[in-house]
Amino acid sequence: MTQSRRAFLKTSAAAVSAAALLGPRKAFADPQIAPAIAAPLSQFGYGDVELLEGPLRQQFDRNHAFYLALNEDSLLKPFRQRAGLPAPGDDMGGWYSWAPLADIDKPGDNGFAPGHSFGQYLSGLSRDYAATGDKATQEKVHRLVNGFAPAITPHFWDENRFPAYTYDKISIGMIDAHEFAGDPMAFKALDAALDSVINRLPPGGISRAEQYARPHKDDSFCWDEPYTLPENFFLAWQRGAGDRYKQMGQHFLADNWYWDPLAAGENVLPGKHAYSHVNAMSSAMQAYFVLGNEKYLRAARNGFDFVRAQSFATGGWGPNEEFRKPGSGDIGESLTKTHSSFETPCGSYAHFKITRYLLRTTKDSRYGDSMERVLYNCILGAKPILQDGHGFYYSDYNNDGTKVYHPYKWHCCTGTFSQVTADYGISSYFRDDDGVYVNLFVPSRVTWNRGSGRVQLTQRTEYPHRPATQIEVTPDKATSFAVFVRIPQWAGPKTTLAVNGKLAASSPHPGEFARIYRTWKKGDRIEVEFDMPTTLEAVDPQHPRLMAAVHGPLALFAVGEVPASVRPQELAAITQVAPGSAVWQAKTSTGTITMRPFTAINDEHYRLYLDVES
Ligand SMILES: [Zn+2]
């Protein structure tokens, strides 16, 4: 979410404890009201997938502990203040607390979007509870809903720039508290919150251009995101909140300016705010499921293809939070013009959601490829959020890049960060009647019922630093089903798949899920070895010499001395200094370049795109 054009420039210049894992709980995966169309692949419940020790588990635990420790009075304060209730506790400051409207460009406590991320913290905690069964997390969710319910008032929306944006987050917070933490008050609070805001919402899913054309206090009042509302309205309806949520979902569909042209193959993304328009694609997917209209699926697929076509080698997109005109060379030029290259936690959250929806609907493994690029090159390398609310916002792909904290506290990305890490488990595996789909190669265990028995898959891997994964299948009795393994599009011809040490008859096809069907017995083992090539990717067709080295899914960043230019064969011959290491080296005629993935970069300067001699 954009702070303001001026603030961008300023920003650019600046540089749980492991909760006890209980047994599987209620799956929570299936909605109560079936939509018109069910995706062929289902999601697992949060409690079905356990992340095992590894970088994803570490980031999940760190975020779980951080959000669990947030001060509840401070979180509730902006709501209580407007309701005229006693409002103890410190202001959180930054975007989160009330401040005079004129303070918008003040980097300190600027009150940009009071209470905006409350619902996201609640959503993240509810999902964390569902994933871990940690009672303290569930109790915190209950206390927050109980504190919020009496503090709902129409006055909250007075002088609020973002009623749709803020309500959308409250909405996901309440429906997740209901669904995943079994909160008994959450639907009542959801209804009251909708009643409080309904007359303040924009008149439908209008665009930013249409918001500018309406009377407004200042520009910042034209950046609301009503076009993202339908996803959570439709989810609320499916989870049993009532028919009016389905109607509201339909009311906010952005057909005329967004879904109709996208469905017709017209690229209307250039100039649009990046994160919110990708996030809105999940609304198109829910519209497709709920209304059964194939137009919305077409719109989401086309829209996502347009995004992919202007992505960086990391999978990130939208420099300065804006989509660019194809053929303009703007993406390449952003490497010298901005440090705000990809809004990382929000963008990753939206990216994970839309790729999950599209993968589940099409079974096209390339959506999984796209998700893992964003995982390893973007969100997994985000700096951890600090106690005072300073969080990671932009990934920086400038030729002189660094990782920095955003100067504004409690910004949008502190909300989505809590949700995207909570979703790591459910992004890793999917299923259908035929069997189970292994989408991400992460240390993890998935457990589910099949027929009258239970099946467990345990994955052990140091992927992508080691190009292999091992999956142990443990049914409680011999069971026949298929295990589908994603074979990335980049996988080379030497990629192999073996069961109990025996190589599959034919080598797997890159860009598809490999299907292994058999009667599985306890202790059966699948081993995948990936032939992981290094490719060079130009930033855009207008800058063919500016290239990033991409090893399998990993974009590699040069650190230390970087020569003015390198030969393509030197960069492509990059080698990992030792198996499993996070350091790669390219030998050039003028010396050795050291390269690392984003997750292995701390405070040093780095460069993603090198000048490669043609
Ligand atoms: Zn953000």
Residues whose N, C-alpha, C, O or C-beta is under 5 A from the ligand:
A	BS01	ZN	M1 E343 C346 C412 C413
